[in-house]
Each structure stands twice: as C-alpha cells, then as structure tokens.
Amino acid sequence: MDKNQYIVVFEIGSSKIVGAVAEKSPAGMVSVSHLVEERLSNCVRYGCVQNVENVKAAINRILKNIEDQVGGNIKYVYVGVSGRSLHSEVSEVNRGLDAAKPISAEIISGIIRDASRNPIKNYETIAVVPRTYVVDKNVTADPVGVVGSSIKIKANLIVAKPAIKQNLMRVFSFGIDVKDYIVTPLAVGENVLTDSERLGCMLVDLGAETTTVSIYKDGSLAYLATLPLGGRNITRDISNGLSVLEDTAERVKKNINNPLESNVDDIVIEGVNSSEAANFIAARNREIIANIKNQLNLAGMTADDIRTIVLIGGGAQLKGLEKKLEENTKLSVRMGHYPQSLNILNHSFNRPEYIETFCLLAKAAAEILPGETCIIRRNYDDGFQVSSTRPVQPEPEREKRPPVEEPKKKKKLGWWEKIRTKAGEMLTEDDADDDQ
C-alpha cells in the first residue's frame, strides 16, 4: 500500500496555468514529481480570471494529464491566490485578559479572527498575518503562555477584490474540491527568504502583467502591494513601437545581451534592430524600478530599513535587471531560488519561472494533515478500480432496434404443389392486367 501523501497545487497566472504534484513521504520528505502547464492568452488579466470557461477547460486538461501520469484520481487541490488588487491593510485588536491565567492559543486564534472581521470597503479578506503582539505594553514574539491583563495585536489583512476568489471558485466548480486557497506571495516569503532576510528585506515577484512587492521587517510581513506592471509591458512596447508580432517581440527581448546598457550590441534579431528594441526595454524598465522603489515610501520606510532585495518571477529573468536594480536602489540584490525543503525529481522543470508553484507545494505540504492525500491511487492488486470525486457523464443510450426475424426455410414442393402454385401465379397476372 502506498503510504506517501500526494499534494496537488494550481497556480493561475496571466501567461500560464500550472498544475504540479509533490509526494510527501512518511518521514516528511517532499519531492516534486510532476508538473504540467498550459499557456493561455488574455484569459487571465493581471492575475484575475476573465474567461472562466476557457480557464476551466485548460485546468481539466491539466488534471487529466496529471491523473494519467500518476495513475490515480485527483480528490482535491490547493490553489494559489494572487492578482492586481491583492495588498495589505493594517488592523489592530485590543482585548482585556484574565491576569490570573496565561494566554492560550485559543485566545490568540479568536483575536486573529476578530482582526479579520474589520471590513475593508469593496475588498475581501483572504488571510490575516500577525505583525506584533503587545501584552501589558511589552512587545513579545509569541504571547502563548504569557500572563497579562491586556493584549494588542497588530496584523496585516491580506485583501483583494472579491472577483479574484469568486472567479477561482467558478473555475473549480466541476467536481474538484479546493482544500485551501493559499496567498501566493505569503507562500513565497515563507519558503524563499531566510530568517535573517525577514529582519529587513524586500521580496519582488516580477510576473507577466503584475509585480508583487512584499516588505519584511523584524521577522514578519510589514507591507504587501501588487503593481499592474510586468514583463509583458516591455514586450508590448516593442511590439507596438516596432510593429512586430508580440511573439517576435518576446524573443527579441530575451535575445539581446545587454538591453539595459547604453552600449547595447547593434545587431538584427528576426528583422528587428536590437538597439531600437533596447530603447523600449530600458524606458519601461526604469518605470518598473521607480515603482518598486516607491513602495518603501508607501510603507513608511526608507532604504535603511531593509538590507536586501530578493528578485523572482518570469519577468525577473531580463538580462541585466539584477544589476540595474542594485544601481538604482543602492541595495544588495539576489535572485531567489526554489525552496530547499523540496526535492525536484525532474530537472526539466527546475526553472525560475516555477518558483511560485514550488512554494505553493511547500506550503501545502506543511498544511496537509496526516493521512490526507489529494490523489487516490488506482489499485491494481484487486483488479482495476477507480475512485473519483468528479461526476462521470453517462454514455448516451443506443437506439433500440426491433429484432430482425430470420427468414423461414422454404419447404420443398412436390409435383402437384408445383402445378397449383404455377396456376395461382397465372391467375394473379390476369387480375393485374384487369386493373390497368
């Protein structure tokens, strides 16, 4: 009997939809075993699903592909949440305590639930992230077990427009249960940053149409914002400015050696002059970097409050971006890597563009309870069996036809019967002539 737990996650982005599987062993080792993606155009905009039916169809194809590869049926999945409207809002809750009793985990859970009930107009709270606990005016990292007469919790509410989660729920409304909606930037922060980096760090996830900036201070998330800018903006600038197809512009962007430098190589790539394309790349890149830097001001911080910038995402693969970000911010910049807690079994999908998916797997692996699994394996020992939560469409009934009677065998006639039959035929022919 297979004792491994199977974890299935989906990351739905503006340029692609990714489904991935990890296996968690009884010893706790998590190995990424399968990854399937479908690239869609204009079905997801700025991280929000626009065409529900097309996205649903793509997810169904990915599910079928995974089930065929794994040899089992998917019971439920974990889904990442991100998008243009995702950001943090500060919430504070004060509560009096019984000074004779230590603070319990249940009390803290109740206060966090209270924090999530503070309404933010036109937004839905997706998660609550505690920042600081103050017990009787003393700041503490872990209040459980502490004795005091009052407690104040300062937390970040992670909120988004209701349509983001509503459309995700519509996409998965065909028989697959969603075990949990995981805030993707939080999963990345937990699994990409080190403990020392969370003391003062900016995490920048540069995607196709959005850039998510998460700022950590004193070990916890202090600020989160999603900007409507990404790598596709650069591609479209080249496409529109030089009148070429977007696919061509994307390849040109990726094949210029130093697009952000003034001494760019002057060569022709697919009929496009590299120096002309580099002008568009550099201009848009300056805008993206300026908006990233401005998030420090909006968070009420300065460059002195953070020590480093960690850069991830498909758009972050632009050549020279890491160096240019260092020059503009005067901060140390490093590229983020997939979680070290994961074992990537297939190195063909060990690529930077899948870091977010790997972080979702790591987060779901930490959440899943003992004995739970996202995939029910098919049992071949007792014959082929299938256990599926998705409804099976009945086959159409075949048209019922009346039974066909077999022809009766002719009885062999004697000489007298032959004469009578012949006479009858002659009479019938005479009757037919009379009707004419």
C-alpha positions in Angstrom: 0.0 0.0 0.0 1.3 3.5 -1.0 1.9 5.4 2.3 3.0 8.6 0.6 0.7 11.7 0.6 0.1 13.3 -2.7 -0.2 17.1 -2.9 -1.7 18.9 -6.0 -1.5 22.7 -6.5 -2.6 25.1 -9.2 -1.0 28.4 -9.9 -3.2 30.5 -12.3 -1.1 33.4 -13.8 -1.6 35.9 -16.6 0.6 34.0 -19.0 0.2 30.4 -18.0 -1.7 27.9 -15.8 0.5 25.4 -13.9 -0.6 22.2 -12.1 2.0 20.3 -10.1 2.2 17.3 -7.8 4.5 16.6 -4.8 4.8 13.4 -2.8 5.3 13.6 0.9 6.9 10.5 2.5 6.1 9.3 6.0 9.4 10.7 7.1 8.3 14.2 5.9 10.5 14.4 2.7 8.6 16.4 -0.1 9.5 15.6 -3.7 8.1 17.3 -6.8 7.2 14.6 -9.2 5.0 16.1 -11.9 4.4 19.5 -13.4 2.0 20.3 -16.3 1.4 23.8 -17.8 -0.8 25.4 -20.4 -0.1 28.8 -21.8 -3.2 30.9 -22.4 -3.6 34.4 -23.9 -6.0 37.0 -22.5 -8.0 34.5 -20.4 -6.3 35.8 -17.2 -5.6 39.5 -16.9 -3.5 41.0 -14.1 -3.9 37.7 -12.2 -7.7 37.7 -12.3 -9.6 35.1 -14.3 -11.5 36.8 -17.1 -12.7 33.8 -19.3 -13.9 31.2 -16.8 -14.8 28.6 -19.3 -11.5 28.6 -21.2 -9.6 28.5 -17.9 -11.8 25.7 -16.6 -11.2 23.7 -19.8 -7.4 24.2 -19.5 -7.5 23.0 -15.9 -9.5 20.0 -16.9 -6.8 19.1 -19.4 -4.1 19.5 -16.9 -6.0 17.4 -14.3 -6.5 14.6 -16.9 -2.8 14.8 -17.9 -1.7 14.5 -14.2 -4.1 11.6 -13.5 -2.7 9.7 -16.5 0.9 10.3 -15.3 0.3 9.5 -11.7 -2.1 6.6 -12.2 -4.8 7.9 -9.8 -7.8 10.2 -9.4 -7.5 13.7 -8.0 -9.7 14.2 -5.0 -8.9 17.9 -4.2 -6.3 20.6 -4.9 -4.7 23.6 -3.3 -5.0 26.9 -5.3 -2.7 29.9 -5.2 -4.3 33.4 -4.9 -2.6 36.5 -6.4 -3.5 39.4 -8.6 -3.6 43.1 -9.2 -5.8 44.1 -6.3 -4.0 41.9 -3.7 -2.5 44.1 -1.0 -2.2 44.5 2.8 -4.2 46.7 5.2 -3.3 47.2 8.8 -5.7 46.0 11.5 -5.4 46.3 15.3 -7.4 44.5 18.0 -7.2 45.2 21.8 -8.6 42.8 24.3 -8.7 42.6 28.1 -7.4 39.4 29.8 -7.8 37.5 33.0 -4.4 38.2 34.6 -4.7 35.0 36.7 -4.5 32.8 33.6 -1.8 32.5 30.9 -2.7 33.4 27.3 -3.7 30.3 25.4 -3.5 29.5 21.7 -7.3 29.6 21.5 -7.4 33.2 22.8 -4.9 34.2 20.1 -6.9 32.4 17.4 -10.0 34.3 18.5 -8.3 37.7 18.4 -7.0 37.0 14.9 -10.5 36.0 13.8 -11.7 39.4 15.2 -9.0 41.2 13.2 -10.3 39.5 10.0 -13.8 40.9 10.7 -12.6 44.5 10.4 -14.2 45.3 7.0 -12.3 46.9 4.2 -14.8 48.5 1.8 -15.0 46.8 -1.6 -12.4 44.2 -0.6 -12.5 40.6 0.7 -10.0 39.5 3.4 -8.1 36.4 2.1 -5.7 36.0 5.0 -4.5 37.6 8.3 -0.8 37.9 9.1 0.1 39.0 12.7 2.9 41.6 12.9 3.3 42.3 16.6 1.9 41.2 19.9 1.9 43.6 22.9 1.0 42.2 26.3 0.7 44.9 29.0 2.8 47.3 26.8 5.5 44.7 26.3 6.2 43.5 22.8 6.5 39.7 22.5 7.1 37.5 19.5 5.0 34.6 21.0 2.3 35.6 23.5 1.1 32.0 24.2 1.9 31.2 27.9 2.5 34.8 28.8 0.4 36.3 31.7 -1.1 39.8 31.4 -4.2 41.9 31.8 -4.4 43.1 28.2 -3.2 42.3 24.7 -3.0 44.2 21.5 -2.4 42.5 18.2 -1.3 44.5 15.1 -1.9 42.5 11.9 -1.9 42.8 8.2 -5.1 41.9 6.5 -4.3 40.5 3.0 -7.3 41.7 0.9 -8.3 41.6 -2.7 -11.3 42.4 -4.9 -14.0 39.8 -4.4 -13.9 38.8 -8.1 -10.4 37.3 -7.7 -11.6 34.5 -5.4 -15.1 34.3 -6.8 -13.8 33.5 -10.3 -11.4 30.9 -8.9 -14.3 29.3 -7.2 -16.2 29.3 -10.5 -13.3 27.7 -12.3 -13.2 24.8 -9.8 -17.0 24.3 -9.8 -17.0 21.0 -11.7 -16.4 18.3 -9.0 -12.9 19.0 -7.8 -12.8 20.4 -4.2 -10.4 23.2 -3.3 -8.8 22.2 0.0 -7.4 25.7 0.6 -6.7 29.0 -1.2 -3.1 29.9 -0.4 -1.9 33.5 -0.8 1.0 33.0 -3.2 3.2 36.0 -2.1 3.0 34.7 1.5 4.0 31.2 0.5 6.9 32.6 -1.4 8.0 34.7 1.5 7.9 31.7 3.8 9.9 29.5 1.6 12.3 31.7 -0.4 13.5 34.2 2.3 15.9 33.2 5.1 15.2 34.1 8.7 17.8 36.8 8.7 16.4 38.3 5.5 13.0 38.7 7.1 14.5 41.1 9.6 14.7 43.7 6.7 14.0 42.7 3.1 12.0 43.5 0.0 10.7 40.5 -2.0 9.9 41.4 -5.6 8.0 39.0 -7.8 8.1 40.3 -11.3 5.5 38.5 -13.4 3.9 38.9 -16.8 1.4 41.6 -16.0 1.9 42.3 -12.3 4.8 42.9 -9.9 4.2 42.0 -6.3 6.3 43.7 -3.6 6.4 42.3 -0.1 8.4 44.1 2.6 9.5 42.2 5.7 10.7 43.9 8.9 11.6 42.5 12.3 10.8 39.0 11.2 7.3 39.5 9.8 5.4 40.9 6.8 5.1 44.6 7.1 3.7 45.6 3.7 2.4 44.0 0.5 1.3 45.6 -2.8 0.6 44.4 -6.3 1.6 46.7 -9.2 -0.1 46.5 -12.6 3.3 46.3 -14.4 5.3 43.3 -15.6 7.4 41.7 -18.3 4.6 41.8 -20.9 4.5 45.6 -20.7 8.0 45.6 -22.1 7.1 43.0 -24.8 4.1 45.1 -25.9 6.2 48.3 -26.0 8.5 46.6 -28.5 5.6 45.1 -30.5 3.7 48.4 -30.7 6.7 50.6 -31.2 8.4 48.5 -33.9 5.2 47.0 -35.5 6.1 43.3 -34.9 4.1 40.4 -33.5 4.1 40.0 -29.8 5.7 36.6 -30.0 8.5 38.1 -32.1 9.0 41.0 -29.6 9.2 38.5 -26.7 12.0 36.5 -28.5 13.8 39.7 -29.3 13.7 40.9 -25.7 15.1 37.6 -24.5 18.0 37.5 -27.0 19.5 40.9 -26.5 22.7 40.5 -24.5 22.7 43.9 -22.6 19.3 45.6 -23.2 19.6 47.9 -20.2 23.1 49.2 -21.1 23.8 52.3 -23.2 26.3 50.3 -25.3 23.9 47.7 -26.5 25.0 45.4 -29.3 23.7 46.7 -32.6 22.5 43.6 -34.4 19.4 42.4 -36.2 17.2 39.8 -34.5 14.3 38.4 -36.5 14.3 41.6 -38.6 14.4 43.9 -35.5 17.2 46.2 -34.8 18.4 45.4 -31.2 19.4 48.9 -30.3 15.9 50.2 -31.2 14.2 47.4 -29.2 16.6 48.2 -26.3 15.3 51.7 -26.1 11.8 50.5 -25.3 13.1 47.9 -22.9 15.2 50.4 -20.9 12.4 53.0 -20.8 9.8 50.6 -19.4 12.4 49.1 -17.0 13.1 52.5 -15.5 9.4 52.9 -14.8 9.1 49.5 -13.2 12.2 50.1 -10.9 10.8 53.5 -9.9 7.5 52.0 -8.9 9.3 49.3 -6.9 11.4 51.9 -5.0 8.3 53.9 -4.3 6.8 51.0 -2.3 9.3 51.8 0.5 7.8 55.3 0.8 4.2 54.0 0.8 5.2 51.5 3.5 6.6 54.4 5.6 10.1 53.1 5.3 13.5 54.0 3.8 16.3 52.1 2.3 17.9 52.0 5.7 15.1 49.7 7.0 15.9 46.9 4.6 19.1 45.1 3.8 18.5 43.3 0.6 16.1 42.7 -2.3 15.2 39.2 -3.4 14.0 39.0 -7.0 11.9 36.2 -8.5 9.4 35.7 -11.3 9.5 35.1 -15.1 9.9 38.9 -15.8 12.9 39.0 -13.5 14.9 36.9 -16.0 15.5 40.0 -18.1 19.2 40.3 -18.7 20.9 42.9 -16.6 17.8 43.6 -14.4 19.5 42.5 -11.2 22.5 44.8 -11.7 20.3 47.7 -12.7 18.1 47.3 -9.6 21.2 47.4 -7.4 22.4 50.6 -9.0 19.1 52.4 -8.6 18.3 51.2 -5.0 21.9 51.1 -3.6 20.9 47.7 -2.0 22.2 44.2 -2.4 20.1 42.2 -4.8 20.0 38.4 -5.2 17.9 36.1 -7.3 15.5 33.9 -5.3 15.6 30.1 -5.6 13.1 27.3 -5.1 12.5 26.1 -1.5 15.4 24.0 -0.3 12.9 21.8 1.5 11.8 20.3 -1.8 13.4 17.6 -3.9 12.9 18.3 -7.6 12.8 14.8 -9.2 12.6 16.0 -12.8 15.2 18.7 -13.6 13.4 19.6 -16.8 11.0 21.8 -14.8 13.6 23.1 -12.3 13.3 26.6 -13.7 13.0 30.1 -12.1 9.5 30.6 -13.7 8.1 27.8 -11.5 9.4 29.2 -8.1 5.9 30.3 -7.1 4.4 26.9 -7.9 7.1 25.2 -5.8 6.4 27.5 -2.9 2.7 26.6 -3.1 3.7 22.9 -2.9 5.9 23.5 0.1 3.2 25.5 1.9 0.5 22.8 1.1 2.8 20.1 2.2 3.2 21.8 5.6 -0.6 22.2 5.9 -1.8 18.8 4.9 -2.8 16.6 7.8 -1.5 13.1 8.4 -3.5 10.6 6.4 -4.8 13.1 4.0 -3.9 12.9 0.3 -5.0 14.8 -2.8 -4.8 11.8 -5.1 -6.4 8.3 -4.7 -4.1 5.9 -6.4 -5.7 3.2 -8.6 -5.5 -0.3 -7.0 -4.3 -2.9 -9.5 -3.8 -5.7 -6.9 -7.5 -6.5 -6.7 -8.3 -5.6 -10.2 -8.7 -2.1 -11.8 -10.5 0.2 -9.5 -11.2 3.9 -9.9 -12.2 6.3 -7.1 -13.1 9.7 -8.4 -14.9 12.7 -6.9 -15.7 14.1 -10.3 -19.1 13.2 -11.8 -18.9 10.7 -14.6 -21.0 11.7 -17.6 -23.3 8.8 -18.6 -22.9 7.4 -22.0 -25.8 8.2 -24.4 -28.3 5.3 -24.7 -28.1 3.5 -28.0 -31.2 3.4 -30.2 -33.2 0.3 -29.7 -34.0 -1.5 -32.9 -36.7 -4.2 -33.3 -35.4 -7.7 -33.5 -34.8 -9.0 -37.0 -36.7 -12.1 -37.9 -34.7 -14.8 -39.6 -36.1 -15.9 -43.0 -38.0 -19.1 -42.9 -36.6 -22.0 -44.8 -38.6 -22.9 -47.9 -40.4 -26.2 -47.9 -39.5 -28.5 -50.8 -42.6 -28.7 -53.1 -43.9 -31.9 -54.7 -45.1 -32.2 -58.4 -48.8 -31.5 -57.5 -48.0 -28.4 -55.3 -45.8 -27.1 -58.2 -48.8 -27.3 -60.7 -51.1 -25.4 -58.1 -48.5 -22.7 -57.5 -48.0 -22.1 -61.2 -51.8 -21.9 -61.8 -52.1 -19.4 -59.0 -49.4 -17.2 -60.5 -51.2 -17.2 -63.8 -54.4 -16.1 -62.2 -52.7 -13.3 -60.3 -51.1 -12.0 -63.6 -54.6 -11.9 -65.2 -56.0 -9.8 -62.2 -53.2 -7.3 -62.6 -53.9 -6.9 -66.3 -57.6 -6.1 -65.5 -56.5 -3.3 -63.2 -54.6 -1.5 -65.9 
